[in-house]
Structure formats: C-alpha cells, structure tokens
Amino acid sequence: MTWDQRYATDTYVFGTAPSGFLTAHAGLIPHGARTLCVADGEGRNSVWLAQQGCDVTAFDLSPNAIAKAAKLAKGAGVTPKFTVSTIEDWPWDAAPYDLVVAVFIQFLNPAERATVFDSIRRAVAPGGRLMLHGYAPKQVDYGTGGPGNPDFMYTETLLRDAFPDLTILRLDSYEKDLDEGAGHSGRSALIDLIADAPA
C-alpha cells in the first residue's frame, strides 16, 4: 500500500492531535519561528505549530495527506503553507528555517537517511533548532507503529554522529504508551533529539 492509499480515508491515520514529543517540549519551540515540517502527513504537527505562532511550511508526498492537512488547518483557523513533494525533491537549500521538525520520518533505508539528514541539517538556519523524534530499535519488538526493520530505527549514537556540529539540548531514548491514531498506538520505544545549530 502506498502512502497516498493509506491516507485515502476520512479518518486521520495518526490522529489530529500533535505529537506528544512536541507538546512535551513546547517551551523549546521558538515563538514566531520560520518552521519546516518534514514529511508531515495529515498536518497534525504543522497545524499545532502554526497555532503556537510559528510561520509554518510543511510538505508530504501524499496529495491525500496534504488535502487532509489543509482541512485540519482550516478548521483550526491557521494557514500553514502546504506543498506536495517527496523528501528527495524538496528544495532544501531554498531558505533556511529557524526550526526544522521531523517526526517519525522512518521510511528511509540507511543510505537514504544519511542523505536526508544532511539535507535537513542544511535547512537549519544559523542559530536554528532541530527537533527530531522517532523510534528506537526495540520498537521492532513492540510492533505498534513504524517499519518492522531495525535498520530504519534511530540510536543515540546514530543521531549524535549525523549532526556532529549541533549543540544537543536533549538526546534521550525511552519507552512510552502512545495513542496517536491507529498508526501509533501502544507501548513504543522512542528517541528524541533537540539540538541547535551554531549561530
């Protein structure tokens, strides 16, 4: 099943509430930040960030997801800029962002991930912030969301090595029960990275 087919439903696959990662660290979201939401799906995170006062741009490869994101934004009274784009085709160098948010973008094999992480780093403006959230390898055992391949998961070492010049504010692996739509439901092995680029 393609992502567009997966999103071809009135139900929001990952719910309409923002990621608990973002709400737990709301105090680290710079007010008014030029924000990029990477592969943002149905808009739950971009809409919430816009409600927090961020100037949000978001993209996803699925036209169905973007249509649902626009509907969610309209209902919330905010206007993120939504674009249909693959992660490979996004113009990463077009404009730097004060905040880059990447939540559960674990559809990339290790080689693809390295390329995208490099692109994400280039998109963070000097003095900007990266907030990245995903699954740790033990998630494969839980099977409550994400790919079933441990190669697609993140470790603290992997993330530290991927963004060596960033100053880490938070890098933590932990377990938690998620209730974020049918797509992320149940006990989960998670990992967070919040880090700042040099000014």
C-alpha positions as CSV (number, residue, x, y, z in Angstrom):
1,M,0.0,0.0,0.0
2,T,1.3,3.4,-0.9
3,W,1.3,6.3,1.5
4,D,-1.4,8.0,-0.7
5,Q,-3.6,5.0,-0.5
6,R,-3.0,4.8,3.3
7,Y,-4.2,8.4,3.7
8,A,-7.2,7.9,1.4
9,T,-9.7,7.7,4.3
10,D,-11.7,10.3,6.2
11,T,-10.0,9.0,9.4
12,Y,-6.8,10.7,10.4
13,V,-4.3,7.7,10.4
14,F,-2.1,9.3,13.1
15,G,-4.9,11.4,14.7
16,T,-5.4,15.1,14.7
17,A,-3.6,15.9,18.0
18,P,0.1,16.9,17.7
19,S,2.9,14.5,18.6
20,G,3.4,14.2,22.3
21,F,7.1,14.9,21.7
22,L,6.2,18.4,20.6
23,T,3.7,19.2,23.3
24,A,6.1,17.9,25.9
25,H,8.8,20.3,24.7
26,A,6.6,23.3,23.8
27,G,8.8,25.5,25.8
28,L,11.7,24.8,23.3
29,I,9.7,26.0,20.3
30,P,10.9,29.5,19.4
31,H,7.9,31.8,19.1
32,G,7.3,33.0,15.5
33,A,10.0,30.7,14.2
34,R,10.1,30.0,10.4
35,T,9.4,26.4,10.7
36,L,9.7,23.4,8.3
37,C,7.7,20.2,9.0
38,V,9.3,17.4,7.1
39,A,7.1,14.7,5.6
40,D,4.3,16.0,7.8
41,G,1.5,13.7,6.7
42,E,-2.0,14.8,7.6
43,G,-0.9,18.0,9.3
44,R,-1.3,17.3,13.0
45,N,2.1,18.8,13.8
46,S,2.2,21.7,11.3
47,V,-1.3,22.9,12.3
48,W,-0.4,22.8,16.0
49,L,2.9,24.6,15.4
50,A,1.0,27.3,13.5
51,Q,-1.4,27.6,16.5
52,Q,1.7,28.3,18.6
53,G,2.6,31.2,16.5
54,C,5.2,29.6,14.1
55,D,5.4,30.5,10.5
56,V,5.0,27.0,9.1
57,T,5.8,25.4,5.8
58,A,5.1,21.7,5.5
59,F,5.3,19.1,2.8
60,D,4.4,15.5,2.2
61,L,4.5,13.2,-0.8
62,S,0.8,12.3,-0.5
63,P,-1.8,14.6,-2.1
64,N,-4.4,12.9,0.1
65,A,-2.5,13.7,3.2
66,I,-2.0,17.3,2.2
67,A,-5.7,17.7,1.4
68,K,-6.5,16.4,4.9
69,A,-3.9,18.8,6.4
70,A,-5.4,21.7,4.7
71,K,-8.8,20.7,6.0
72,L,-7.4,20.4,9.5
73,A,-5.8,23.8,9.3
74,K,-9.0,25.5,8.0
75,G,-10.9,24.1,11.0
76,A,-8.2,25.3,13.3
77,G,-8.1,28.8,11.8
78,V,-4.4,28.7,10.8
79,T,-2.7,28.9,7.4
80,P,0.5,26.8,7.2
81,K,2.0,26.6,3.7
82,F,1.4,23.0,2.4
83,T,3.2,21.5,-0.6
84,V,3.1,18.1,-2.2
85,S,6.7,16.9,-2.5
86,T,8.8,13.9,-2.0
87,I,11.6,14.2,0.6
88,E,14.1,13.9,-2.2
89,D,12.6,16.7,-4.3
90,W,12.1,19.2,-1.6
91,P,14.3,22.4,-2.2
92,W,16.3,22.0,1.0
93,D,18.6,24.9,0.2
94,A,16.0,27.4,-0.9
95,A,15.6,29.0,2.5
96,P,16.9,28.4,6.0
97,Y,14.5,27.7,8.8
98,D,14.6,28.7,12.5
99,L,13.0,25.4,13.4
100,V,13.0,22.1,11.5
101,V,10.7,19.4,12.8
102,A,10.9,15.8,11.7
103,V,8.6,13.4,13.5
104,F,8.5,9.6,12.5
105,I,10.2,10.0,9.1
106,Q,11.4,6.4,9.3
107,F,10.6,5.3,5.8
108,L,14.3,5.6,4.7
109,N,17.0,3.0,4.4
110,P,20.3,3.9,6.0
111,A,21.8,5.3,2.8
112,E,18.7,7.4,2.0
113,R,18.6,8.5,5.6
114,A,22.1,9.8,5.6
115,T,21.3,11.9,2.5
116,V,18.1,13.3,4.0
117,F,19.8,14.0,7.4
118,D,22.4,16.0,5.5
119,S,19.6,17.9,3.7
120,I,17.8,18.6,7.0
121,R,21.0,19.9,8.5
122,R,21.4,22.4,5.6
123,A,17.8,23.6,6.1
124,V,18.5,24.7,9.7
125,A,19.4,28.4,9.8
126,P,22.5,29.6,11.8
127,G,21.3,29.6,15.4
128,G,18.2,27.5,14.4
129,R,16.9,24.4,16.1
130,L,16.2,20.8,15.0
131,M,13.5,18.8,16.7
132,L,13.6,15.1,15.6
133,H,11.5,12.3,17.1
134,G,11.3,8.7,16.1
135,Y,11.6,5.0,17.0
136,A,14.5,3.2,18.6
137,P,15.4,-0.4,17.6
138,K,13.4,-2.1,20.3
139,Q,10.3,-0.7,18.6
140,V,10.5,-3.7,16.2
141,D,9.7,-6.0,19.1
142,Y,6.6,-3.9,20.0
143,G,5.2,-3.6,16.5
144,T,3.0,-0.7,17.5
145,G,4.0,1.6,14.7
146,G,6.8,2.3,12.2
147,P,8.6,-0.1,9.9
148,G,9.4,-3.6,11.1
149,N,13.1,-3.2,10.1
150,P,15.6,-2.3,12.8
151,D,17.9,-0.7,10.2
152,F,15.3,2.1,9.8
153,M,15.4,2.9,13.5
154,Y,17.5,5.5,15.4
155,T,20.0,5.2,18.2
156,E,21.6,8.0,20.2
157,T,24.9,7.3,18.6
158,L,23.5,7.4,15.1
159,L,21.8,10.8,15.8
160,R,24.8,12.3,17.5
161,D,27.0,11.2,14.6
162,A,24.5,12.5,12.0
163,F,24.5,16.0,13.3
164,P,28.0,16.5,14.8
165,D,28.1,20.3,14.8
166,L,24.8,20.8,16.6
167,T,24.7,21.6,20.3
168,I,22.5,18.9,21.9
169,L,19.7,20.1,24.3
170,R,18.0,16.7,24.5
171,L,19.0,13.3,23.3
172,D,17.1,10.5,25.0
173,S,15.8,7.0,24.4
174,Y,12.8,5.9,26.4
175,E,9.6,3.9,26.4
176,K,6.1,5.2,26.5
177,D,2.5,4.3,25.6
178,L,1.4,6.2,22.5
179,D,-2.2,7.0,21.5
180,E,-1.6,8.9,18.2
181,G,-4.2,7.4,15.9
182,A,-4.3,3.9,14.7
183,G,-0.8,4.4,13.2
184,H,1.0,4.9,16.5
185,S,-0.8,3.0,19.3
186,G,0.6,1.1,22.3
187,R,3.9,0.6,24.0
188,S,6.6,2.2,22.0
189,A,10.4,2.6,22.1
190,L,11.1,6.2,21.3
191,I,14.0,8.6,20.8
192,D,14.2,12.4,20.8
193,L,16.8,14.8,19.5
194,I,16.6,18.5,20.1
195,A,19.7,20.4,19.0
196,D,20.8,23.9,18.0
197,A,23.0,25.0,15.0
198,P,25.9,27.3,15.6
199,A,24.9,31.0,15.3
